[in-house]
Amino acid sequence: MKPLNDLDSRRLFFQRIFGSEDACPEQYKKVSQNIIKKCGGVPLVIISIASLLAIQECMHKEKWENIQKSMILELETSQTFEWMRHVLNLSYNDLCHSLRSCFLYLGIYPEDYKIEKVNLVRRWIAEGFVSGKHGLSPEEVADSIFNELINRNMIQPAGFEYGELTYCQVHDVMLEFILSKSIEENFITIIDEQRSTKGTFEVRRLCLQMKNARVVPANMRLSQIRSLTIFGNTDGMPYLSRFELLRVLDLYCDKFDGTECLDCSVICKLFQLRYLRITSYQFKLKRIGELRHLETLDIADAIVPSIPSDITHLKSLRHLTIPADSDLPKGILNMGALRALGFFNLVENSADNIRDLGELTNLRELDLIWTKQILKAQGLCEKLKLSFLIDSLGKLTNLRSLYVSSIDTKLVSPKCDFLICWFPPPRNLQRLSLSFCTISKVPEWISELDKLTSLKIRVKELPRDAVKLLGELPCLVYLDLSAPKEPTQDQIFYRNTYPRLREFGFAYTFSSVTFEPRTMANLQILHLTFCMHRQNQEGRSLTGIEHLLNLEQLTACIYNCGDIGIAFRDAILRHPRSNTFNVLFPRC
């Protein structure tokens, strides 16, 4: 990559610490300029040093000068890579012990791999790097560590869902630094096509990144290994019974052809196991109830004939994810430690399980799978299940996330009106997503969700007062809103509403839509879809897009290439940043 010039280097440095160069106090300008000069225009180095300085609780000029002197000394005596390593080492040494462990743990993942946040933080917990403290759960502490590594720019955002960061990546140079540190400290051992283990065979954490996992040195002491991660097939995989102290087992096959079938019977003897994830394999697991320490079981992306009948004996299980077409055995009310459950299929699971769902009062995340027969509730069993579901939802007062989706792609948005009856309202809810279903109206209880940050909803009708109601939610940062029915009145997004909204998806008919000044003051991303329900669209207009002053990205799909479509396009192009917008005319 070509080095940045002096202007861009200064902009990157000062923006990370102060927001702008003008905001930098006078006494820090000279030392800042010296530090920037020593960074040589390398973006990663600039960001690393700036993040190290920005993260300090108190600003001290003396510390800035010490960092500058350290950089000068290293630059005079080292080659370019060693100098960069020294700069990264400054950030690393500034981490507390738990942060260092969580940071080095990222070396387990291959180069350019998109790391899913939820799996990473659960692995940190299983390894013992993170525990609850000061009234916070282990999951909350792990989230704060993840956010700190992001803020320090030691990991990079790599994907968002519903407005939240869900994936991260490690820069190539940072990964090389992590791996070299891991060798020094014997933290993790990587074996791949180019690299085999060096030095001691007293391995604590083993990661195999290869097509064939049989390539493990015969003299490696497997009994001391605490975690085993395999990226690739498991042909000739080391015999699992030798991993006596294993806490984490993660098997990932990226090329599943349906023929690979694992014999996982020995897993039930890994009594120290805290985390088990199996992806893209077919396997059989008859018993699992003896894994009394197991906290995470994720087999959602595996092919499993049936869920072990003794899974309800797992008293320590906190996170359970199973295939969407599976059912749980009776007795789920015994799994009182569960905080996350997915996927819970309302057809496959018994009415007793749906009733007992309400007893899992520690649940924070719930992913429901529905089908047409449940929502129509025509049969006695379906009516009973729906009644139990409404009662159970009312008992889950600690719920933070609810996702409702379907595995039947042939359905055409059946109604989820049972949610209108949710009582008492889920006042702690932060995320609500209704995929592939329509609800008749925006439920009135949504106005009480003052912690709601993310909402995806498709309503049959969208009256103006419903738009105003949603606009008054104080914490809403992501909204995906659609309404298929022809409205009876113009739609207005009023001034001073949606104060924290950053991303908005709006699918609507060709009706008059107005964005008033000072609405959505923090909106950065806008997705618009306009569909035509009738030929006569006279008097319909789109106004006020130019009032969205912080808008950075806009994508519009306009399903009309006539005068009304052109008018809507022209309204969008009035925005001062419209040269970066993407306006599409599908089917034209």
Phi, psi and omega in degrees: 000136179292133180299152178287150173284175186297320181297312181292326178296315179296317181299315180296317182294307185289328179295322181293325185265312189246348184098328176195163179293326181296334182276356181286126177301148186302322185290349181256356187291318182293312180294327177297316181297322178294319179295316180300318181299320181287344179286345174065020179076008180278114186304317182297321179292316179299312181296318181298312180293316180298320179293321177300318180287321184291332187279349182293139180294322179234140179273128177230123180300326181298319179294320177300317181293324178295320177296318178299314180297319179298319179295320180296314181298315182292322182294327181285336187246000188229160171282172188303313183295318180295324177295317178297321177298321178297318179298314179295328180294328176300315178294319181297316182292342179279353181276146172286172187301314183294323178294323178297317180297315180296324180292311180296332181298337179296342179293347178293331187273143181296165179300137179067013181283133175277113185268123179282125186303314186298322178287323180298310184292329177290327176291320175305315181296315181297326179286344181090010178288333188231138174218166179290146177200154178053038178081000179265145177286162175304322180296321180290321177294317179297321176299319181293325177293316177302314181295324179293320177295325174294313182297329178277359181060030176272341167228159186244141174300140183225001179176141181236146172225130181053036176081002181245146178290121182239346180226149175224166176222162178247129178302145183305316180294319178295322179296318177299321177296315180300314183294322178293321176295321181295324177292316179302317187261005183050047184274310175225157178236122180253132172235119179222194185294331181257341191230133173239165185295145178239152175075220187297147174258016173280075189275135178258320181225121187245132177232124178254117181242081185200168180291330184229120186276010182280349186277076177235128181306136184296332183267012176283131182277100184285338185294341182266355186287132181263335177215144179230123178236130180235120171254105185135183181279165187250028177299116182076024181303141179310141185297118190297334183296343180278351180270073190292330184253018186296128177252332183231127175229117184228112182246119184230120177245118184273353180228080183269124182252006178088354182261338182287121179229119184269140170265103186257019183298330182286343181301326183293354178257001178273080193291344179267001187296129176251332188223126178225120178225127179232121186237132173062035173232155167260130182208162177242134179217101186278324182229143178213354188295343180277353179277075190291343180261358185297126181251329181231127173231115183233103178233027184297327184256024176247166176258114186234121179302320179199156177279135180307135185292339181264016180297333181288355176276354185279088185290337183266356186294125182249332184226118181231123177228120183236166179303149186294337181260015182262166174231157179263150176289168179295152176103021183292343179294345177283350183264057189291345181277351185301130175249335181223129181224124176198143356259136181257104186275120185286340177275311185290325181282150182285164177298326178297319178295321179294322176294317183287346177304325180292345179277349180273069190286352175274356183301129173253329183230131180223128179242107183264140173248122181242165173220173186300320186292332178288314185288330176286330177050050181277321181274165181298318181296317181294320178297320179295317179298317181295321178295315178297322182296316179299317178296317183294317179300324179294339180270345184273070187285345179265004185297131177253329184224132173229124176241126177242122183215180185226149173255003179258098185286352180278348182287149178246084172042063173293163186281145173246046186291348178298335180291339178297333184271006184300119180210137354291160183300147181281079191293343178267002185294132179247332182225129177223122181228122177245102182257136177061034173210157181241140174246142188301323182206166174290120182300141182296331183291347178298332179296342181268358184270077184283000176250000184293123180251336186222131181217127171238122186208141176240115183250146180294317179233146181230081177290163185297325181292333177291321177296321178293320179301312180296325181292344181266359177290121192287336186249003186293120179246342180225130178219125173243106189235128177221150180213113186277341187276144177300123183285160179260353180214160178295152181257133182231128170263105192287156178298148178065017174255167183051058189293332184247004184296128179248331180224132185223124171249126186226112177249122190210175176273174176284083177235170180287123181233129182235131172255110182284160176303143178069013168275148177050054188297338182250013183294130180246328185232130181227127175244120181243137172226125179239122181246153183256128179258334180216161184288322183279104181244023182297143178083001180269140184208159174239122183224150170093005177305325182293348178281348179276081195291333182262009182295128180248326181229138175216130173235127181234130173250113184248111184270057176192121180257014178272202184298321182293320178296317178296321180295319178294320178298314181297326178295322179293321184287357176283346180292140183297341179255021187295343180294343178260358184278159181237108181250121185244149175238079179298149177066017179253000000 
